[in-house]
C-alpha cells in the first residue's frame, strides 16, 4: 500500500508560511553545547523572511509563545529541545491548524524517533522549511487534564521521570544507572483499570498509556501504537523479579507485548485507580494528582510536520 494512503495528510506542500523556532536553552543538549544557539540564530538569519527564533527564559513559557504564534498567523511552531519542550509547545497548538515542528535535542526524543524525524539538527531544520515537507494530523491525550503527545504513566514510570528530571547530566549511561537505582527500591502497587466493559485489578510495577510506540532512546513500551488511530495503548508491567534483564531486552527489541509479565489494552480512554494520590508524568513532566486518573485520547487534534516523503524512514505512524 502506498504510504500516503496510510496517514492523515494535511498537505505535502501545505502551510508554507512563517515558522517560529522555540528554543529551550535549559534543555540538557542545548546547555552542554553553547555554540548551538549561534547556529540556530544563523539559520534564522538565513531564512529571515519566514523564520523567527525565540529562546524561552522560564518554565511553561513555550506554551504561551505557541498560543501567541497561533493568534499571529504562524503556520508552524517548532520545539527545539527535549520531550518536555515538545509537550509545552504542543499544548499551545492542540486544536489549531498550526503545525508542530520537531528539532529533537533531548536525551530521549520519543515522539521524534517514532515519527522518523531526523536527529541531525541541520537536517531537521532543513526539513522544517522544505517546500516538500509533509503535514499530518496526530492524536494527543490528556491525563486528569494534563495534555501529552507521547506517553503518560504512573508508578515506577512517574518515579523514574522525577529522578531523571533531577539529573545534572543526561545520556544513556546516566539513565541506565538511575533506572537501576530506582528499580531496586520500586514498590508494586495495586491498580484498578477500567475501559468500556473491561475492568482489571492487578499488582503492577508501572502503568503507562502510550500514544506513540516509545519512551525515547528506542525503548519501545507500546510497539504496535500508532499516533493516528484514535486510540491509546495501556501497558501494565507486573512484578519482574529475576526477569528484569530479559524485560529490558524485550523493551529495546520491540517485543514486550510477548512478555507474560505485561498486560496490554488498546482503547480511546481509561480510568486508572490507585490506592492513594500520587505522581503521574506526562511526556516526562511530573504532576501530583488524585488516586483516580482519567486518561483520554483527543483524536487528530495536532498537526505535525514530517520530512519530505522521499526521505521517509519507514516509520509506521
Secondary structure, DSSP 8 states (H G I E B T S, - for coil): --GGGGS-BS-TT---S-EEEEE-TTSHHHHH-TTHHHHHHHHHHHTTTTEEEEE--STTHHHHHHHHHHHTT-SEEEEEESHHHHHHHHHHHTTSS-EEEEEE-SS-BHHHHHHT--SSHHHHHHHHH-TT-EEEEEEEEEETTEEESSEEEEEHHHHHHHHHHH-SS-SHHHHHHHHHHHHHT---EEEEEEETTEEEEEEESEEEEESSS-SBTTB-SSTT--SSSS-EEEEEE---GGGHHHHHHHHHHT-GGG-TTEEEEEESEEEEE-SS-EEEEETTEEEEE-SEEEEEEEEEEEEEEE--GGG------
